[in-house]
Amino acid sequence: MNAGKIKAVLFIIVFLLVVAVVCSWIVSKDAPDAPSGGEEVLPAVETAPTPDPTPEPTAVLITPPPKPVSTPQPTPKPTPVPTPTPAPLFDVPSEVRPFTPGDTLASGRFQSLSGTSLDIEAICSVSAIDADSVNVTVNVNALSYALYSGPMPLGISVGGEYSTLYSSPVDYDGGTLLTSPLGAQNFTVRAPAGAVTNIPVTVSWQFNGSIGDVYIPALECGGTLSVSR
């Protein structure tokens, strides 16, 4: 081997050593310094960020709306049916007539209509007693052509007062109309001075007999006496 080749080989070896040294230096420069004391350096572990704690849901108390309270409707009161005003028993006249006890204040006559030859009549007379009351006299007669009757119940009502008596017997066989008294009754009725008093009168005679071929159980008559004081 000649000297030129030897030089060339040496040069290459030196060059490679220089390159190795340089590379070693560069590598050692980039590597982190080893801690003293021979402690082993562990590679850094990347820690995942701790997530923020999720707030626990808070229970929300939902208060239901108050139930509507139904207000009871008032029960409609039935409209009362107006009571008809009864006709006044006493009417106030335009002027007050003076009176004397025993004076006749009113009179009237009421007759039945049986359609036969027998009827009854009530002849009424009203006289003053005092400033608040009057006397009503009722005379009941039988009107007939021929009649035979024993005592029979005779009812008389005046101003709400009622009286029952037995009629007088009748024995008549004539051919003309005869008025035969059956009975009479007096009643005391309130009729204040300074007013007009309406006094109802009702008479019923329980005949219970026949006239010809017609059976008559009873005969009735009546009306109203108007007394002005």
C-alpha positions, 0 to 999 in steps of 0.5 A: 500500500502506498502512502497516498492510500494510507492517508486517504484511509486515515482521513476517512476514519478521522472524518467519521470520528469527527462526524460521530462526535458531532452527532453525539454532542448534538444528541446530548444537547437535545436530551433533557438533563438527568436529575441528580441522585440517580433518580429515574425520570419517568415520562410525563403523563398527560392528565385529562382535564377534570370535568366540572362537576355536573350540578345535580338537578334540584327538585322543583316543587310545582304547586298545583293551582287551587281548584275552583270552588263552586259557589252554590247558587241560591235556590230561587224562592218560589214566587208566592201566589197572590191571595185574592183580596176578599170582598170587604165585609164593611164598606164605608159610606159617604156619610154616617146616618144617625140611628136609634136602637130598634130602628129598621136598617134593612129588609129583604125577601128571598124565595126558592124556585122549585118549579112545583106548587111548593116553595119557601120564602125568607122574610128578613128584617134588620134593626139596630141594637147599638153602635156595633151590632144589629138584630136580624130576624128571619121568618120562613114561610111555605107557599103552597096550594095544598100541603100536608107536612109534619115538623121537619128540620129547618136550618137558618144561617145569618152572617156565619151564625147557624141555627136549626129548628123544627118547622111548624106542621102544615095541613092545608087542602085548599085550592088557593095559594096559602102562606104557612109559617114554618119558623122564625129566628133572631140573630145578632150580627156585628155591623158597626156604625159608619160602615156598610155591612153585607150579611149573607142569609141562607135557609134550608127546609128538609121537606122530604116529600112529594108534590104530585109526582115530584119528590122534593128532598129539600127547599132552599133560598137565600141572599145578602142583606146590605146594611148601611149605618 
